[in-house]
Amino acid sequence: QVQLVESGGGLVQPGGSLRLSCAASGSISSIYDMRWYRQAPGKQRELVAAISSGGITSYTDSVKGRFPISRDNAKNTVYLEMNSLKPEDTAVYYCNADIMSSSFLRDYWGQGTQVTVSS
């Protein structure tokens, strides 16, 4: 069994910061790409940021320069540092990762964490 558990969401004022964490646990052989998605009410889920096992990163245009993604491979954890937050960043944020477990490679999802940006 593999689990992804997110933490760090909450309510923040515009211009503020939050740090999301997502820890993978269970029977894990390897973790490859790790990603953060978000889904706002009434909208489709969108890919926010991704990081490869080697540390190569990519971002959707709306968060470039504001949301650096990083990972700690020793802790099987990915982070999303959210800075200069805007009301339009309000969404449920989901962690997603490609994980090899028991010789099977598949992607796993976390349960989601709510981020609300409001004054």
C-alpha positions in Angstrom: 0.0 0.0 0.0 1.2 3.5 -0.9 -0.2 6.7 0.5 0.4 10.3 -0.3 -0.5 12.7 2.5 -0.6 16.5 2.0 -0.4 19.2 4.6 0.0 22.9 4.8 -3.2 24.3 3.3 -5.2 27.0 5.0 -6.6 30.5 4.8 -4.2 33.3 3.8 -4.5 37.0 2.8 -3.6 38.1 -0.7 0.1 38.6 -1.0 0.8 36.0 1.7 2.6 32.7 1.6 1.9 29.0 2.4 4.1 25.9 2.1 2.4 22.7 1.0 4.0 19.3 1.8 3.2 15.9 0.4 4.8 12.8 2.0 4.7 9.4 0.3 4.7 6.3 2.5 4.3 2.5 2.2 6.0 -0.1 0.1 8.0 2.2 -2.2 10.8 1.1 -4.5 11.3 4.3 -6.4 9.5 7.6 -6.9 9.8 9.3 -10.3 8.0 12.5 -11.3 6.1 14.3 -8.5 3.5 16.9 -9.3 1.0 19.4 -7.7 -2.4 19.9 -9.3 -5.2 22.2 -8.2 -8.9 22.4 -8.8 -11.0 25.5 -8.2 -14.8 25.3 -7.8 -16.4 24.8 -11.2 -13.1 24.4 -13.0 -11.1 21.5 -14.3 -8.1 20.1 -12.4 -4.9 21.7 -13.7 -1.3 20.9 -13.4 0.5 23.5 -11.4 4.1 22.3 -11.1 6.2 19.2 -11.6 9.6 17.9 -10.6 11.5 14.9 -11.8 13.6 12.6 -9.7 16.6 14.5 -10.9 15.2 17.9 -9.9 14.1 19.2 -13.3 11.1 21.5 -12.7 8.2 22.8 -14.8 5.4 25.2 -14.1 2.1 26.5 -15.5 2.5 30.1 -16.6 0.3 31.6 -13.9 2.6 30.4 -11.0 6.0 30.8 -12.6 8.3 32.8 -10.3 5.8 32.5 -7.4 5.5 28.8 -6.5 8.8 27.0 -6.5 8.5 23.2 -6.3 11.2 21.1 -4.5 11.6 17.6 -3.2 13.5 15.7 -0.5 14.2 12.2 -1.9 15.4 10.9 1.4 12.0 11.8 2.9 9.9 10.9 -0.1 8.4 14.3 0.1 7.6 17.1 -2.3 7.0 20.7 -1.4 5.2 23.7 -3.0 6.3 27.0 -1.7 3.4 29.4 -2.5 4.3 33.1 -2.5 2.6 36.3 -3.5 -0.7 34.5 -3.3 -3.7 35.8 -5.2 -7.5 35.1 -4.8 -7.4 33.2 -8.1 -5.0 30.7 -6.4 -7.9 29.5 -4.2 -8.4 25.8 -4.9 -8.0 22.3 -3.5 -4.3 21.3 -4.1 -3.5 17.7 -4.9 -0.2 15.9 -4.9 0.4 13.3 -7.6 3.4 11.0 -8.0 4.7 8.1 -10.2 5.7 5.4 -7.8 7.2 2.0 -8.3 5.7 -0.4 -5.7 5.9 -4.2 -5.7 7.3 -4.1 -9.3 4.3 -2.1 -10.5 4.6 1.5 -11.7 1.5 3.7 -11.4 0.6 7.1 -10.3 -0.9 7.9 -6.9 -3.0 10.8 -5.6 -3.2 12.5 -2.3 -6.5 13.5 -0.7 -6.1 17.2 -1.3 -5.6 20.2 0.8 -7.7 23.4 0.7 -6.0 26.7 0.0 -8.1 29.9 0.3 -6.7 33.3 -0.5 -9.0 36.0 0.8 -9.0 39.2 2.8 
